[in-house]
Amino acid sequence: MKPVVNQAFVNAGQKPGVEIWRIENFEPVPYSSKLYGKFYEGDSYIILKTTENPKSQKLSWDIHFWLGADATTDEAGAAAICTIQLDDQLEGAPVQHREVQDHESQLFLSYFKNGVRYEKGGVATGFGHVDVNAAGEKRLFQVKGKRNVRVRQVELSIKSMNRGDCFILDAGDEILVYVGEQAKRMERLKAIYAANEIRDQDHHGRSKVNIIDNFSSDVAKEHFFTTLGSGSADEVAEGTADEEDGVFEEADIKAVTLYKVSDASGSLEIEKIAEKPLRQEMLHTDDSFILDAGTAGIYVWVGRNSTQREKRSAMDAADHFLDSKSYPPWTQVHRVVEDGEPAPFKQYFSTWHDQGSHHKHLVRIAMGYSTDDSDYEEPDDVDSVVQNLKKSGGRAIAFMPDNGENDIEHIIKFSSESDDDVVRSIVEFDGTTPLFGHFAYVITYKYSARMGETGTIMYVWEGGKASDAVKERSFNDGLAMAREQEAILVRTAQSHEPRHFLKIFKGKLITPFNEEPKDAQLFRVRGTDVTDVHASEVNCDASSLASGDVFALVTPDHKVYIWVGQGASDFEKSSANEHFAHYWPNGQTKVIQEGAEPCDFWEELHGEGEYDRSVNDLGAPLLEPRLFHCKLVAWRTKVEEVRHFEQSDLDVDDVMLLDAGDEIYVWVGSGANEEENVKILHMVKKYIKQEPTDRTVDSVSVIRITQGKEPRVFTRMFPTWDKDYWKVSGLE
């Protein structure tokens, strides 16, 4: 039987946009769109965000029930019940989120571009609207945050102010915006937007908004503090070191645990299934699961064939779970449904592979195309194409500024005998010069992309056996050179090179560990065509073998074994022969098939042992691009996600991090300070340590780009991009 529809939700979710209901007398009442972003601390709200896929024109939904700090338990319960009713109306398809005042999710905050504002009172307290003519009733608001802004009413006193934030003094007929002298450009803009919203929501647009900043006259500043009723500009306290709202706290990602929720026994039971690393196949369509990520959030995953009881009681089970774990009451709780999982959920699984239209969208990005590229032709089997690229053609398959046709310009080698003595030298490159794993290199390449785009890439390649001192010196020198030449900087590590890096070596790249090896060497040979084949030395041990590849075993007595795995391609076999048949001038080369190895082969590998025997390696999952705002505070890196990001979300005063899976782009705004400019790798390392995927900092390519010099490989991940935006907006 179809559930009874609450009349307030009859036409809900039929078109894209935001809809809000406030709980009044335990029932949902439509909230005026003129008041969106303004929430009373004593109330509870239901927020519905409807999104339309631009390609399929299908709708998807997110439901948030928001609990004010002073909302009663009964009101919170009513909000939860009404959320279930709205979910039923939309046939169980929405993702559900439980939001608590001051601890809202980034997704929730992204709906309100001018920020959210907390007001005292609520329905039960009989609050009254602000009298537009009551000029004598003054209020002071603090504006916190540059991206996801919270506007909070504070005590009407200079004691509430500091020089690092912006403040709004609402005096009825006049609204004064005080810009702290340490506030940045984006904070100023957000404060002005918030003041305009107070004018429109509380005063029907009749109040005048004035800005008070460092450039204002002494008379204007004196007027502000006279209106405030206390203090002067000289008495405003220094900026606080408080963390901005919306910043992700560091969580114990090692404790990520998956639980199964089932009522098969007749009563609802929660059973621990596994801890990190998690795999997608652990989720079963007939049940529900709870993913416990500690203070980073709780996710309830509902299988398509879960029982109605499991579906309806999923959030209740999560609430009980919070209590049993003694987690803070503001811990975010999200309910997701099978095939509708958001990116923050999927990142916890090391094997996640999407299907359907969204997966095809990611494939387009992975293959270097924007959603609006007219020359894109979808392969017959997109999965096999991407699998082959990720398996054999290097990492970061989407980072292809060009096809690598141009010649490498310069190579600088960094080596050392001790940590105190790093030597920098020029490498005479003849097209076949190897890169050795005990060293690091800076490689200069000028690309020429389609549509006329040109630029310089400064690759910093770190060998797998290079010392920390060599790595640090090579990166710092590469960064300095990239800044001087306004080049793109790409930091990559041995065996994790981007496909483009392999392409610029024209299929001739070989990366041994040592210049003069004394023992046997084992090389892994992979490639998709003659231009990206690569022979990389790995540990000379049976565990390094993999059935999907070809390996070359080179011995000190001038023998070469070409070992062909069952899943290796004919091309990889021929490439291995080309690379190693003449490795020794008068050596012997022997091709052996997996399963037919001679004894002396295993002896060189220290005995026969276990290795990866999978033939169809799916490679690392394609991850949906996600944008983060990064900031250095003392020894910490603060990271805040920007959901549904656009070009305008890039903060010109700071550093932004665009996580595209195998590539992590670090975008440096023109106003970023020197410390942030030189510590971009430190930021990425902190980010990788905090986020829950199985990646390491060496397994990703770190790509530094600067404001106004963005290449197409970066801009195509945004919904739209205007190359003149920085100039037109005055943010150059």
KOLGU-326409 format. One record per residue (C-alpha): x, z, y. Coordinates in steps of 0.02 Angstrom, whole numbers, plus 32768, in hexadecimal, padded with zeros to 4 digits. Each point is the difference from the previous one (the first is absolute). Example, Ala and Ser with C-alpha at 12.3 -4.5 7.8 and 13.67 -1.06 7.14 Angstrom:
REM KOLGU-326409
826781867F1F 80457FDF80AC 
END
This chain:
REM KOLGU-326409
800080008000 80447FCF80AA 801F80988071 7F8980208091 80487FB880A1 801080718098 7FA67FA6808D 8094801A8075 806A7F917F8D 7F847F737FDF 80617F79805E 80AB80507FF5 809B7F997FD9 7FB27F558017 807E7FC0807F 80B68025802D 802180948071 7FF180BD800E 7F5E80637FEE 7FF380BD801A 7F7C80827FD5 800180B78034 7FB880857F8E 7F6F8054805B 7F92807C7FA3 80587FC67F60 7FCA7F4A801A 80647F69803C 7FD27FC880B0 80487F5F804C 808680278081 80037F9D80A1 80877F7A7FFD 8028803180B4 804280A67FBD 806D7FBB7F74 80A5805D7FFA 7FB5809F8049 7FE2808A7F80 7FB980AE8017 806280887FA6 7F6380557FC0 7FB97F647FAD 80167F927F67 7FFA7F428004 7FF87F6C7F89 80637F678033 7FEB7F577FA9 807F7F75801B 7FC87F547FC4 80877F7B7FEB 7FE97F477FDD 807F7F9C7F9E 80247F688071 80157F8D7F69 7F7880357F87 7F8D804A8087 7FDE80907F89 7FE480AE8049 805C809E7FD1 7FE180B1803C 805680A58027 7F96809D8014 804880998057 7FA780A68010 804F80628090 7FF980BD800B 8018805480A8 806C809D8009 7F6580698028 7F847FA77F8D 7FA280727F8A 800F7FF87F43 7F4A7FC77FF5 80207F708078 809A7FCC7F9F 7F9A80017F5F 7F797F988053 80827F818038 80427FF17F4E 7F507FE57FBA 7FD57F7F8085 80A47FA67FDA 7FC97FEE7F4B 7F597FB9803B 80597F7F806C 80747FD77F70 7F697FE47F8F 7FB47F8E8084 809D7F957FF4 7FFC80057F40 809A80707FED 80797F808048 804880608096 80A180638003 7FD680B38034 806B8072806C 7FEE80B7802D 8040802080B1 802380A68056 8019801680BB 80B77FF78037 80347FBA7F55 7FA77F597FFA 80457F6E7F9C 80587F73805B 7F787F8A7FC4 7F7A80698056 8062800C80A2 80207F448001 7F467FE18021 800C804D80AC 80807F9E8066 7FEB80748095 8017809A7F94 7F8C808A7FC7 7FC5808C8073 7FCC80AD7FC7 7F7980588066 7FCB80B47FF3 7F5380267FBB 7F8B7FA57F8B 7F497FE87FD0 7FEA80B17FBF 804A804B80A0 7F877FA38070 808A7FA88060 7FD17FA2809C 80407F5A803E 807380028096 7F9C7FF480A2 80417F658057 7FE1805080A8 804C80AA7FD6 80A27FE8805F 802680B97FF7 800D80057F42 80B47FD27FDB 80567FE27F58 80B67FE37FD1 802D7F947F69 80A87FEB7FAB 80277F527FBC 806C80087F63 804C7F6E7FA4 802B7F4E8030 7FB17FA27F72 7F7080617FB8 7FCF80688096 7FA780A77FFF 7FB5804180A2 7FE580BC7FF9 7FB380728083 8079808B8034 7FFC80948077 7FE97FCC80B6 80AC803C8036 80B07FC2801F 8032806C7F6B 7FB17F7B7F91 806F7F758045 80AD7FBC7FD7 806B7F6E803A 80017FA57F5A 7F437FDD7FF5 7F777FB8806B 7F6B8065803E 7F537FD1803F 7FAC806C8083 7F467FDC8002 7FBA803B80A7 7F5B7FA47FF5 80057F80808E 80BB7FEC7FE6 80697FF57F62 80BB801D8018 807F7FC67F7E 80A28063800B 80907FA27FAC 808D80767FCB 80A97FC3803B 803F7FFB7F4C 7F697F9E7FC0 80207F4C7FCA 7FA77F60802E 7F8A7FFB7F6C 7FCF80B6801B 7FD57FD880B5 7F947F6B7FCC 7FA480667F7C 7FDD808B807D 7FB67F83807B 7F927FB57F76 7FC680B07FD1 7FD8802980B6 7F997F618010 7FA080327F64 7FD980AD8048 7FC47FAA809E 7F8F7F8A7F9F 7FBF807B7F7C 7FE9809C806A 7FE47FBC80AF 7FAB7F577FE3 80957FA8804F 7FE5805080AA 80A08067800C 80A07FBF804F 809E80047F95 80A58022805A 80AF80047FB6 80818085802F 80B37FDB7FC8 80B58005803E 7FDB7F77807E 7F6C805A804F 8010804F80AB 801780BB8016 7F518004804B 7FB57FB37F62 805D807B7F91 7FC98092806C 7F4C7FC17FF6 800880057F41 803980B67FF8 7F8780358089 7F737FB37F9A 804580547F63 800180A7805A 80B280367FDA 80B87FCF8000 80687F718044 80657F6F7FB9 809E806B7FFC 7FA980837F95 7FCF7F8A7F72 805B80347F61 807D7F927FA5 7FC17F8D7F77 7FD580577F5D 80537FDA7F5A 7F5880067FA6 7FE57F757F84 7F8A7F778035 7F567FFC7FAF 7FEE7F917F6A 80B280107FC2 801680017F45 804E80A27FC3 80867FF37F7C 7FAE801A7F58 804680277F55 7FE97F527FBA 805080347F5C 7F6380647FDB 7F887F6B7FFD 7F8C801B7F6B 7F707F9F7FB3 7F68805A7FB4 7F6E7FB87F9D 7F4E8034802D 7F827FE97F74 7F5780437FC9 800A7FB77F4F 7FFA80B17FB7 7F5F8028805C 8055805F808D 80737FC28088 80B680177FCA 80A47FDF805C 80957FD67F92 80B47FE28036 803A7F517FCE 80AC7FE18049 80798022808D 80627F848068 802E7F777FD9 7F4D7FC47FE7 7FC87F597FB8 7F627FA08028 7FCB7FF87F4A 7FEC80BD7FFD 7F5B7FE7805D 7F6B7FD77F90 7F637FAD803D 7F8E80787F9E 803C809D8059 802F804C80A7 80AB8042802F 804B80748082 80AA7FD28048 804F809E8046 80827FD88085 800980B38042 7FEF801280BB 800E7F428011 7F4D7FF67FC1 7F8C7FFE7F6A 7FB97F5D7FBE 7F6A7FF57F8C 7FFF7F5A7FA3 7F587FCD7FB7 7FFF7F827F70 7F817F748003 7FAD80407F61 800580BA802C 7F5F805E7FE1 7F8C801D8093 802780B97FF5 80BB7FDF800C 7FE77F8E8095 7F9080778060 8063809D7FDB 80AD7FB5801F 8015804B80AD 7FBB80A87FC6 808380007F78 80867FDE8084 7FC38092806A 800980757F6B 80AC7FB87FDC 803A802E80B0 7FC580B27FE5 805380107F56 80A57FC18049 7FF2806D809C 801E7F68806E 7FDC800D80BC 7F487FDD8029 80357F6D806E 80517FA37F6F 7FBD7F4E8006 7F8F7FCB7F71 7FD87F497FDC 7F8E7FB27F7E 802E7F4F7FCB 7FA97F8A7F89 804B7F8A7F7F 80347F58804C 7FEC804880AF 809E80698008 8055801080AA 80BB7FE88017 802980BB8014 7FB7801E7F51 80567F6E7FAA 80AD8033803D 800180927F86 80037F887F6B 80A27FA97FCF 7FA57F727FA6 7F6D7FD68070 7FCB7F497FFC 7F687FC68060 7F867F7A7FCE 7F867F968062 80027FC480B5 806880908043 80877FDE7F7F 80027F488033 8014803680B6 809A80667FD1 80447F6C7F9D 7FF47F93809B 806780808060 807D80117F71 80197F447FFF 80207FFC80BB 7F597FC48043 7F8780468080 7F4680067FDD 7FE47F72807B 80877F887FBF 7FAC7F5A7FDE 808F7FBD7F95 7FF080897F7D 7FD57FBF7F53 7FD180877F85 80597FEE7F57 7F977FED7F63 804280A67FBF 8031806C8094 802E80937F91 80807F9F7F9B 804E7FB5809D 801780A98053 8038804F7F5C 80897F7D7FEC 8038801580B4 800780BE7FF4 80527FFD7F55 80887F80801C 80097FCF80B6 803780A18051 7FA28087805C 7FA17FEF80A5 7FBF7F547FCF 7F9B7FF780A2 809780108072 80287F46800F 802C7FD580B5 80377F567FBE 80327FB77F57 80B7802E8011 803B7F4E8021 807B8030808A 80B1803D7FE0 803B80B4800A 8062801680A2 8068809E7FE7 802080847F7C 805380A78029 803880737F72 800680BE8009 8070805C7F85 805A80A77FF5 808180607F9F 7FB780A38043 7F6780398063 806C8012809C 80467F507FFA 7F7F7F737FFF 80517F568018 7FA57F6C804C 803E7F507FD7 7FC67F4A800D 7FD57FA77F5D 80337F4A7FEC 7F5F7FBD7FB5 80067F5D7F9D 7F4F80027FBB 802D80567F5C 8056809D8040 7FBB80987FA1 7FC080A0804F 804D80987FAB 7F99809B7FDA 8084807B803D 7FF47FB780AF 7F7E7FDD8085 7FEE7F628067 7FB27FC380A2 7FC87F4B7FF0 7FC87F968094 7F837F737FE5 7F9F7F97807E 7F557FCB7FC3 7F947F6D8032 7F4B801A7FD2 7F6D7F8A8003 7FA17FF280A4 80A78004805C 802980B87FEC 80BB80277FFF 806580A08000 809080617FB7 7FFB80747F6A 808480867FE8 7FFF80327F48 805180A57FCF 801E7FF97F44 803080A47FAA 80567FF97F58 7FBE806F7F76 80A7805A7FF1 802B800880BB 802880AA8049 7F8E8056807E 80847FE98087 80087F457FE1 7F427FF18003 7FF1806380A1 80897F9F805B 7FBD7F567FCA 7F4F802A8036 8034804680A8 806E7F6A8024 7F797F887FC7 7F808058806E 80747FF78097 801D7F467FE2 7F457FE07FE9 7FD7805980A3 80877FA1805E 7FC67F577FBD 7F4580298001 7FFF7FDA7F47 7F9080387F72 805980867F9B 7FE080077F44 804A808B7F96 7FFD7FDF7F45 805380457F63 804F7FB07F67 7F7F7FC87F7E 7F728013807E 80267F6E8073 7F747FA08058 7FDE7F537FBD 803A7FB680A6 80A980567FEE 80187FAC7F57 7FCB7F598049 80867FFD8087 808580077F77 7FB97F5F7FB6 7FFA80447F4E 80BA802C7FFC 7FF480BC801B 805980727F87 801180BB8021 808080587F90 802A80B88018 80BE7FED8007 807E7F7E8039 807380217F6A 7F9880487F71 805980517F6F 7F6D800D7F8A 7F737F917FC4 7F7D7FCB8081 7F467FDE7FE9 7FA57F8C807A 7F447FE78010 7FD67F4B8029 7F597FDA8054 7FB57F768069 7F6B7F8F801D 80617F648032 80B17FC68024 7FFD804B80AF 7FDA80B67FD8 805880237F5B 8069809E8006 807880547F88 800780BA8022 806F80797FA1 7FA580917FAC 804080937F9B 80547FC17F62 7F8A80567F89 7F757FCA7F88 7F7E8058806B 80207F81808C 7FBC7F6F7F98 7F4F7FBE8018 7FA27F857F92 7FC27F9F8096 80AC7FCC803E 80A87FB17FD6 80A180678001 80B77FD07FFF 807A80777FAB 80B37FE08039 808A80577F9B 80B78022802E 803B7F937F6F 7FB57F658054 7F5B7FF57FA1 7F577FDF804E 7F5B80227FA6 7F647FB1804B 7F72806F7FC0 7F547FAE800D 7F6A80748002 7F5F7FCA7FAC 7FA67FF080A6 808D7FAA805F 7FE67F518044 80667F677FD1 80357FF780B6 804A80AE7FFC 805E7FD47F61 804B7F62804C 802C805D80A1 805C80867F9D 80647F797FA8 80297FAF80A6 803980A5804B 806680427F6E 80357F717F8E 80A07FF08065 801180B68033 80A380047F9E 806B7F62800C 801D7FF97F44 7F7B80797FC6 7F7E7FF57F76 7F467FF98029 7F7B802B7F7F 7F447FF78018 7F9E80807F9B 7F46801C7FF1 7FAD80A9800E 7FF6804A7F50 80957F9D7FBD 808E805E8054 80A9800F7FA7 804D80AB7FE7 808B7FE4807F 7F7B7FE08086 7FB780AE7FE5 80AD804D7FF7 80247FC380B2 7F5C80538037 802F80A67FAF 7F877FE87F70 7F527FBA7FE6 7F7C80638060 7F547FFE8051 7FDB7F8A8090 7F6B7FB18059 7FB07F8D7F7F 7F697FCC8069 7FF37F438010 7F777FF38084 8044806A808D 7F7E800B808B 8082803F807A 7FDB807B808A 7F4C80008042 7FD17FA0809C 7FDE80838084 7F8A7FE68091 8061800380A6 7FEC80A6805B 8037803080AF 804A80A9802E 8035804E80A4 80A980597FED 804F80828071 809B806C7FF2 7FE280B78027 809C806C7FE6 80317FE27F4B 7F547FC27FCC 7FB37F547FFC 7F478003802A 7F987F747FB6 7F4E7FD38030 7FA17F6F7FB2 7FA37F83806B 7F6A7FBF7F9F 7FB67F538020 80997FDB8069 800F7F7A8086 808D7FC58071 7FC580778088 802280937F8B 80BC7FE4800D 803F808B8073 807F7FB88079 804B80AC8020 802880267F4B 802B7FBD7F54 7F7C7FBB7F8A 80147FE97F45 7FA47F747FA6 8005801F7F45 7FE77F5E7F9F 803A803E7F55 80AA7FB47FDC 801F7FF080BB 7FF6808A8081 80027FBB80B0 803C8073808B 7FBB7FC180A6 805C80488096 7F9F800780A4 80577FDC80A5 7FE880B68035 804680517F62 808B80798028 80B47FEB7FC6 7FF380817F74 7F6C7FA47FB5 805B7F5B8012 809880387F9B 7FA4806A7F7F 7F8A7F7F7FB9 804B800D7F51 7FEF80BD8009 7F477FE88029 7FE67F8C7F6C 805780787F89 7F91808E803C 7F667F937FEE 802D7FCA7F4F 802180B57FD1 7F558036803F 7F927F717FC1 7FC280037F4C 80367F5A7FB3 808F7FF37F83 806E7FA0807A 80AD80378038 80537FD180A3 80737F897FA0 7F6E7FA57FAD 7FB87FC480A6 80467F8F8087 8004805480AA 7FE27F7F8088 801A802C80B8 7FAB7F968084 7FE6801C80B9 7F6F7FEF8079 7FEE7F4E803F 80717FB97F76 7F86800E7F6E 80167F797F7A 7F6D7FB07FAA 8025805D7F5D 7FCB809C8062 7F747FC08070 7F9F7FAA7F73 7FD280AC7FBB 7F978024809B 7F4D7FC08011 80327FA3809F 80A07FF38064 80177FCD80B6 80B57FDD802C 7FD6801C80B9 7FA980A77FE3 8090806E803A 80117F9F80A3 7F467FF68025 7FE380B97FDA 80938037806A 805780527F6B 809E7F977FF8 
END
